[in-house]
Amino acid sequence: MNLLASVAAAVLLGFCVLTGGLYLMQRRLIYFPDQSLPTPAAAGVPGAQVRRLATADGLSLVAWYAPPAPGRFVVLYLHGNAGNIAYRAPRLSRLAELGWGVLLLEYRGYGGNPGTPSEQGLLVDARAGLAELRRLGIPDDRILLWGESLGTGPAVQLAAEQPVAGVLLEAPFTSMSEMAHRHFPWLPVGLLLRDRFDSLGTIGAVRAPILVMQGARDTIVPPEMGRRLADTAKAELWQAPQGGHNDLADFGLIEAASDFVRRRLPPPHGVLMLSR
């Protein structure tokens, strides 16, 4: 009996130590920043403007900006959890080919920026990006939010609280709680998780048209999550049958987004102010 009690105590202690370690380290399991400071020229987009954005909590963030063609939409691009904005330079180029402007926002703790990433922090950063576009004279009905993977979390939250023309969600997940439960089903993630990114509970408050874009072979975010988000929001769903998580641009992602915007959003009126 004493032996069984000792084994049980050891197992319980090990579980508590492991759980405590995961609680303390959880953000290192969510965010994988490249903290080096990139330049547009080195990333292959020398025409992009480097801008500094002030956040509500006092940080100064780097962002790259490519102005739109007259009267075209502007994308506030919120990238995924790894790397930095230089990794998204090809995406900026592809969107610019549509005539769209792009503000490629860098998060706190990424790409030479100060601060530490968190759910609330990324939302504050996204708000700063939207405020910058408004400062540049871009009206709300010309602004598109593009969230990529982790970036779909702040994109949904921002669209639920502020007006935009449309929302484009690439490989979105329902919530960080559900993602964590899939990876650690034996943990009480509901009690441990700090950053929840509850897109499923928030997306119903978004009033702008939404396009959910996913790959049927995504092994990181289950495609079923995107379908649930689309069903909840009565959003349009585009799926690449052969696509995974990071390769959707190879299977028509940009074209699908362009077609959605052309069909679902009003044609542009007037000329946008390109910069100040």
Salt bridges, closest charged atoms under 4 A:
ASP57 OD2 - ARG108 NH1 2.73
GLU97 OE1 - ARG94 NE 3.89
GLU106 OE1 - HIS79 NE2 2.72
ASP125 OD1 - ARG108 NH2 2.79
GLU132 OE2 - ARG51 NH1 3.53
GLU132 OE1 - ARG135 NE 3.21
ASP140 OD1 - ARG134 NE 2.82
ASP141 OD1 - ARG142 NE 3.78
GLU148 OE2 - ARG88 NH2 2.93
GLU161 OE2 - ARG127 NE 2.65
GLU170 OE1 - ARG91 NH1 2.64
GLU178 OE2 - ARG182 NH2 3.71
GLU178 OE2 - ARG228 NH1 2.69
ASP195 OD1 - ARG27 NH2 2.89
ASP218 OD2 - HIS245 ND1 2.74
GLU224 OE1 - ARG182 NH2 3.06
GLU224 OE2 - ARG228 NH1 3.08
GLU236 OE2 - ARG263 NH2 2.31
GLU236 OE1 - ARG264 NH1 3.59
GLU255 OE2 - ARG94 NH2 3.05
ASP259 OD1 - ARG262 NH2 2.40
ASP259 OD2 - ARG263 NE 2.74
